[in-house]
Amino acid sequence: MGRPSSFSQEIADAICEKLADGQSLRSICEADDMPSKTTVFNWLLNPDRAAFLDQYTRARELQADTHVDEMPDIADDSRNDYMTKINGDGTTSEHLNSENIQRSRLRIDTRKWVAERMRPKKYGAKVALTDGEGGPLVVQVLKLADQEAKADADNPAS
């Protein structure tokens, strides 16, 4: 039996549930019982599938929340941060496993980057509008009529 290519709400629900749980669309579509990514993209572009587009969009928002939710767990997991090495004399010693620590840092940074782009209003960098010294930014708004009146006053008709 081939991959599904016809839209069904059951498949759409499964895709969106897996997305919201943090899986990538690529990994979801690798399963034999799931449609190809191209098929899913075609469903998303189909105007008759607006409800699926809304469902998919919401699942992507939840995916960002899932990524953020995973970050403390990754940071707190220290199971493989140290390796036990057997020395030449038969004694053992603990050594820092910097490769595992770097991998954890990469996993967190990747989730942070993805969440910032998926939900910039919620997870993106906040931009503060201040003057050069950190004070409030003052914006001067001039009305065009006021500028013309001032110009007329400065240049009386001869």
N, C-alpha and C positions, 0 to 999 in steps of 0.2 A: 504494500500500500504506500502511495506517495505522500508527500507533504500536503497538508491542507492548503488550498488556495481560495476557497470560497469563504466569505465572511460568515462567522457565527458569533453570537453574543457569548457563548461559552468559551470560545478561544480568546475573544477580546478580553473577557474577565480574567482568564488565566494569565494572559500577557500583562495586563495592568496590575494584577496582584503581585506578580514576580518583579515588575519594575518597582512598585512601591516598597517591596522588600529589599531593594538595593541591587538586584541583578541588572546587568546591562542588556539592552535589546539584542546585541550580538550573541551573548551567551544563551539567551532565551531561545533565539531562532536557530541555534545549533541543534536543538533537540529534534528528533525525527517526527514527533507529534505536533510540532509547531510550524507555522508558515515561515517562509524566507523573509529576511529583512525587506527585500524589495516589495513583497506582497503586503507587508504591514505598512510600508510607506505609501503604497498605492491606496490602501484603505484610508489612511490619514488624509490623502489628497482628494478623496472622493467626496463631493459635496453632499451626497446622500448619506454619508457616514459622519455627520456633524456630531452626533451623540458619542461616537467612538473617539473622535478628536478631543472632545471635552473630557471624556473619561481618561484618555491617554495623558492629556495635559495635567490633570489632577494627579495621576499616578506619578508623573515626573516630579511634581512638586513634593509629593510624599517621599519620593526617592531621595531628594535632597535632605529632607528631614531625617531619613534613615541613615544617610551617610554621616550627618552631624551626630546622631545618636550613637553611632559606632565608634566615634573618635575617642571618647574617654575609655572605652573598653580596650581599644588597641593600646592606648597610652599606659593603662594600668596593668596590662598583661606582661609580666616579667618572666614568664616560664623559661624562655630560651635566651635570656640576657647574659647568662653565664654558662661556660662549658667546663666540664671536668676533664682535665688532661692527666694522663698517667705519665709520670716522670720516669727517667731511666733507672732510678733506684727502686721503682715500684710504688712510690708514694703518689698521691693524687693532689692536684691543685686546681683551684677555680680560676678561670680567666674570663675576662669580659668578652662577650660575643658581639663585637661592634657591627658585624654584618647584620645580625638580627635587629639590633637597635636602629641601624640605618634603614632597614626595610620597614620597620614600624613607623619611623619618621616619614618615609616616602608614602606609606599608606595613609597616614593622617593628612599630609600635605595634599595628596591627590584628592581625598574626600573633601577637604576644605576648598580646594580650587573648583571642584565640580559643583559643590553647594553654592559657592559665590556666584557662579555663572547660571545655575539653574534657578536660583531664587535671590537675585541681587538685592532686592529691597529688604529681604530678611537677613541674608548672610553676607552681602557685599560690604566692601569698605565704606565707612561713613565719611562723607566729605564735609568738612566744616568750612564755611565761608567766613574768613577773618581777614583783618588787615595784616600788614607785614609783621606786626608785633603781637599778634594773637588776640587783639581786641575785636569788637564787633565790626562788621563790614558796613560802611555807610555808603548808601547809594543815593546819588543826587539825581532827581528826576525833574527835568525842565520841560515845560510845555512849549510847543513850537510858537504859539501865539505870544507867550511871554518873551521869548527870544526875539521875535520880530518887533515887538513893542520897544524892547530895549535898544535894538538896532536903530529903529526910527528915532528914538530919543537921542542916541549918540550921533546920528547923522541927520540933522534937521534939513528939510528941503530948502534949496537955495532959490 
